[in-house]
Amino acid sequence: MNKESIGFVGVGLMGHGMAANLLKAGYPVTVIAHRNRAPVDDLVSKGAAEASSLAALAEASTVIHICAPGSPQVEAIVDEIMPHMSPDSVIVDCSTADPTSTMALAEKLAAAGCHMADAPLGGTPVQAEAGELATMVGASTELYDRLTPVISAWATIIVHMGPSGAGHKMKLLNNFLAMGYASLYSEALALSEKVGITTQQFDSVIRGSRMDCGFYQTFMGYAVEGNPEAHKFTLTNALKDMRYLEAMADSVDLPNPVGNTIKNSFAMAVAAGGDGPSDYVPHLVDFVAQRSGVTKA
């Protein structure tokens, strides 16, 4: 039997698959319901225990995963569970969060005799269900070594970036590139349509070329094929991440003009109504087209 007992807060699009794979690996897993009971009921049917409160989840766990929308939610969860954590217990924050907040939480937990690791995610809900995510980990070497067997239950690519906060820094850089692609693709497709080249024609040239990549393919799964769930990452989360990136650049006095342009592309889409739970990143193409007066041929 594995020695760690796992708590999981946030068993949504990504967390459900991660928790399911922890169960498959033989770890005892305790989960807690939020708005949607379906993933909790499914995990309980697979052998997970359900906690009635965050306090009860903390008391049952030595390693607590958190998948939350951002730093304010993570901070609130940590504040609630920290008084109930056993000494030497660990919080693994799998959210995309503000590194400054992460490092402050790590100090607070260390003062209480506990630990903090950031392990933001790379991949999709499909990869989460398959146990094939990537993660970039911020933790001490000793904590990283302790957590590697646990993380290996849900990730196939695990990179130790450095101390606490380093994982979230790298995740923001990763998302800077990804959201930059989304902004570029959206503007390029608007211009393409405006000058009489259809989205399908554009795709026939780019797909398979040096400019193709995995992100391009999921993005174009909506733009070309019309699949609204081709990449289930919301516009509001993208905007949040670009705001975190801006704050990280500001913290080291680095000009970030491209990052600000990307942030504003998402800000305009969210302000124009793309703020719903099913308004995903590839849908940016529609908001840019509308703003530019473009109608697809």
Secondary structure, DSSP 8 states (H G I E B T S, - for coil): --S--EEEE--STTHHHHHHHHHHTT--EEE---S-HHHHHHHHHTT-EE-SSHHHHHHT-SEEEE--SSHHHHHHHHHHHGGG--TT-EEEE-S---HHHHHHHHHHHHHTT-EEEE--EES-HHHHHHT-EEEEEES-HHHHHHHHHHHTTTEEEEEEEESTTHHHHHHHHHHHHHHHHHHHHHHHHHHHHHTT--HHHHHHHHTTSTT--HHHHHHHHHHTT--TTSS--BHHHHHHHHHHHHHHHHHTT---HHHHHHHHHHHHHHHTT--STT-BGGGHHHHHHHHTT----
